[in-house]
Amino acid sequence: MGRNKDLLSNVQVVSLVASAIIGVTISTLPRTVVEDAGLNGVIGLVVGGVISMLLTVLIAMLAGKFPDAVILEYGRNLLGPIFSKVMITLWLVYFTALTGVVHRIFADAIKAFLLENTPIEIIILSMLVVTAYLAQNGINPIARICEAFFPVIIGSIFIVLLLSLQNFNIKEFYSLGQINVTDILKIIPITVISYLGFELLLFVSAFTIEPQKIMRNGLIGVGISLVTYTAAVVLSVGVFSVDSLKYQIYPMLELAKTIAFPGAFAERFDVFFAIFWILAVFTTVVIFYYLGAISLTKLVGLKNYRPFTYLFVPVIYVISLLPQEVAQVNQFTTWVSYLGGSLVAVIPVLLLAVAFTRKKGGSKSEDT
């Protein structure tokens, strides 16, 4: 997977990172953050973002040591054939399970807010077909789609947040000064995994036009997500209150519902927001779908990943339908998130340690 002429620009890398993070999570995050920690969850969310930035620095350091390869390639050089296969298998399980659960959460939300009479299977399959079609074209078309859609997506989110100020009640934050360190520490693991997506830097670093700027681009992507997440949670708390927010399944979509205009203009503003949220989910899921396909390709020792993009369709479809109810979907999401968090926390540190110990890495192709 060497470098080619169609490289990713810095803006595209930032768009990829931010798009991978901000997707289906934005719809449920406000509830997740305050569910167990109340207002302390807001502080935990910021701390989680800072920790995610530190992990991004580690990932960028690792990617910088092997600028002409991705983790699936230099991992074999550092860990040997057996352990590298184990690593690739773990990435494959994570990306596959994550893609499946994102499809399911998306379908549940769309059925609840837009397509009440449409079977959930049809919603999932429709998104899967479009996802597979784009994924089989490679990372460059995905990056261009993210570059085009992300400004619109982030703009729609902040339009909803700004318009929600009409219902914002600052009194909901009067108790914020009562900081509970235990609650903050308890929520940090949950908030850190809500920023998952920056790990894609391990898989696209070899395709960037300026690999020396991979750290800067990654930090900007995570930083955008941190600001967006914090604003979404703060506005949701101010509009719904902590107690009410705990019972909102999709707070951001409900937040869009609260927006009212004089004369009943734009009465269903939530429909407007849902359209752009669909784009956010699509850009997120296609990234992880692609990463799952190339992980499987590398695991079986082949070079052409495109056939696997279509073979993935029935696998993802079945996984997305495994949970039978909302509680099971949430439980499955938690399991997948913790798996991803563990991989992001352990693998870059492990590979960096091996690279420094064995003095591997550099711009020379023989190190990869």
N, C-alpha and C positions, 0 to 999 in steps of 0.2 A: 504494500500500500504506500508506494512512494509518492513524492510530490508531483503535481501535474500543473499544466498551464492555467487551469480554471480554478484559481485559488480563492479562498474566502477573504473578503475585506474585513477591516477592523469593525466596521458598523455591522456587518453580517454576523460576526462572532458575538458581539454584544447582543444582537437581536436573537440569536440562537439561545444564548444562556438565559436571557430574560424570558423568552418564550417557553423554554423548557420548565422554568420555575413557575411562572404565572400562567396557570391554565385552569384546570378543574378545581385546584386548591382554593383559589380566590373566592369561590362560591360558598365554601363551608368554613373557611379559616376563622372568621370572627367568633363563631360558636365554639370551635375547637380550642381557641386561645383562652376564652373566659370560662369554659365549662368547669375546669378543675381549679383555676387559679384566680378567678374574678378579675379585678382591675390589675392585679399583679401580673396577669398574663400579658398585658401590654408591654411591661418592662421585660418580661421573659422573651417576648417576640423580638424586641430590639437586640437583646443579648444573643439570642439565637442567630440573628442576622450577622452580628459581629463574629461569632464563632464560625459561621459559614464562610465569611470572608477569609478568616485564617486558614480554613481548609482549602479554600480556593488558591491561596498563596502556596500551600504545600503542593497542590495539584499542578500549579503553574511551574513550580520549581522542578518537579518530576518531568513534566512535558518539555521543559527547556533543556533538559539533559539529553533528550532524544528528539530533536526537532524534525527529523526526517521519518519518524515512525509514530505509530499509535500504540497504546498500552497492550493491545492484543499481540503486537509484534515484539516489542522489546521486553515484554513480560516473560516470554520464553527464554530469552537470552539471560535474564536475571534469575529466574526461578527454576529453569530446567523444564523439560517436556512434561513431566508428570504434574508438578505443582502449577505450571502455567495452564494446563488443561482444567485443573480444579478451579483456578481463578476465572477462566473463561466461562466455565459452567455456572459459577455463582452469578456472574454478570448476566448470563443468558436467562437464568431463572428470574432474576430481579427485573430485567427489562420486559420479559414476557408477562410476568405476573402484574407488573405495573401497567402495562398497556391494556391488559384485560380489565383490571379494576377501574381504570380511568374511563374506558368505554362504558362500563356498567354505571358508574356515577353519573356520567354524562347522559346516558339514556334515561335513568331514573328522573333526573332533573327536567329533561325535555318533556318527558311524559307527564310530569306533574304540572308544568307551567304552560306548555304549548300544544302538545299532541296527546291529549288525554285518552283518545280512543284508538291510538296507534299501538300495536303490540310492541313491547320492549325489544323483542327479537328483531323486528324490522328496523328499528332505530339503530340498534347496534350494528347490524349488517350493513346498513347504508353508510355509516361512518367508516366501517372497516374497509369497504370496497374503495372508497375515495382515499383513505389512508394508504392502503397497499399500492394504489396506482401512483401516488406521489413518491412513496418510499422507494419504489423500484427504479426511480430515476436518479437516485443518489443524493449526497449531502448538498451539492451545489444548488439544485432546484429547491430543496427544502430551505436552505439559507436565504434564497431570493424571496421565497414566499414569506418567511419570517420577517425579512427586512421590509417587505411591502405592507404586511398586515399589522406588525407590532405597533407602529405609531397610532393606527386607528384603534387597536385594542386598548392600548394604555389611555388613549384620549377618551374613549367611551367610559372607561372605569372612572376617570377623574371627573367627567361630566356628571355621572351619577353621584359621586361623592360631593361635588360642589352644589348640585341641586338639592342634595339631602340636608344641606346646612339650614334650610328653612324649617326643618323639624328637629334640629340639634338642640339638646338640652345640656348645658355645661354643668348643671348640678349633679349629673351622673358621675362626675369625676371629682367631687368634693372629698371623697374618701381615699383618693389616690395616694395621699401622703402617708397612709397607714401601710407601709411596705412590709410584706411578710416574706422574708428571705426563703423560708421553706417552700412556700408556694412558687416562688420564682424558680428555684432550683428544680422543683418537680416538673415544671412546664417546659424547661429549656430543651430536654431531649425531643419533645413534641414539636417545639418551634424550629429547632435545627432541621428536622426532617421535612418540615414544610418548605424549606429552601432547596430541597434536592432538585437537581437539574444541572447544576454547575459541573457535575462530574463528566458531562459530555465533553469537556475540554480535554479529557484523557483520550478521546476518540476522534477529535477533529484537529488537534494541534498540528498534525503533519500537513494539513490542507490550508493553513492560514498564510496570507500574503506576507505578514510580518510576525513570525513566531516569537520574536523577542518581546512582543507586546501582548502576549497571551495572558499574562497576569493582569495587566491594566484592563484589558477588555473583559476578563472574567469578573474583576472587582466592580467594574461599572455595571455589568449585568446583574450581579447580586445586589449592588447598591440600589439600582432602580426597583428591584423587587422588594427590598427592605422598606423603602419610602412608600411604595404602593401598598404593601401589606399593613404597615403601621397606620396609614391614612384610612384604609378600609376598616380596620378594627376600631379605631377611635371614633369614626363616624357611625359605625354600627352600634357601638355602645351608647353614644350620645343620642341616637334616635330610638333604640329599642329598650335600653337599660340592660344591665348585666343579667338580671333575673329572667327577663323576657327573651334575651338573646340565646340563653341556654336551650330554649325549646324551638328555635328556628333551625330547620334542617338546612336550608339554603339562604343564609342571611343576606348575601349580596343581591340575590334575585328579589328577595322580599323588600330590601332597601329600595330597589328601583320601583317597586310597587307603591311605595309611600309618596313618591314624587307626584305632585299635583300642579296643574297649570290653570290659570283663570279661564273660564268659559269652556271647561272640559276639553281644552286643546291637549292633544297627545295623552289621552286618557290612559292608554295601556303603555306607559313608558317602559315597563318591564320587558315588553316584547322587543322594543328597540334595543335594550341592553342585552337581551338573550341572543340576539343575532350576532353581536360582536363577541359575546362570551363563547358562542359556538366556534368562532374563528380562533379564539384563544385556546380552547380545548383541542381543536384540530392541529394547530401548530405544535402543541405540546405532545400530543399522542403520536404524531408522525415522526417526531425526533426519536422517541423511545422505540417505536416500531422498527425504524431503520437500524438503530443500535442493536436491537434484538436479532435482526436478520444477519447483520455482519458478524455478530458474536457466534451465531450458529454456524455460519459459513466457515469461520476460522476454527471452530471446534472440530468440525468434520474434515478439515484440511483442504477445502476447496477455495477457489479464487473468485468465482462469480456468485455474488450474493442474490442476484435478481430472482432466480427461481424460488428462493426461500421467502421472498416477500409475499408470494401468493400462497405458498404452503402454510404460512403463518396464519392465514385468515381463519380456517376452521379451528386452529389451536386457540387463538385469541377469543374467538366466538364462544367456545366451550368454557374457557376460563371465566369470561365475563358473566356467564349464566350460572356459575356454581353457587354463589351466595343466593339464598332464597328470600331474604328480607333485608331491610335497612340495617338492622343490628349486625347481621352477618357480613354485609358489605363493609361496614365500619371496622369490624374485627379483621377482615381480610386486608383492608387498606392499612391498618395499623401494622400488621405482620409484614406486609410488603415494604412499608416505609422504614421500619426498623432494620430490615434486611439491607435496604439501600444505604441507610445511615451507617450501618456497620461496615459495609464495603468501602464507602467513601472515607471513613475514619481510619480503617486499618490498612487497606491495600496501598494507597499512596505512601504512607509512612513506611510500610514494610519494603516497598520497592526502592524508596529513597535510601533507606538504611543499607540495603544490599548494594545499590549502585555506588554509594560512597565507600562502603567496605571493600568492594571488589574493584573500585576505581573504574567503573563503567560509565558510559555516557559521553556525549559530545556531539559534534556536528558530523563526525565521520560515520559513514554508512556501516563500517564493519562493527561498530559498537551496537548496532541494532539487528 
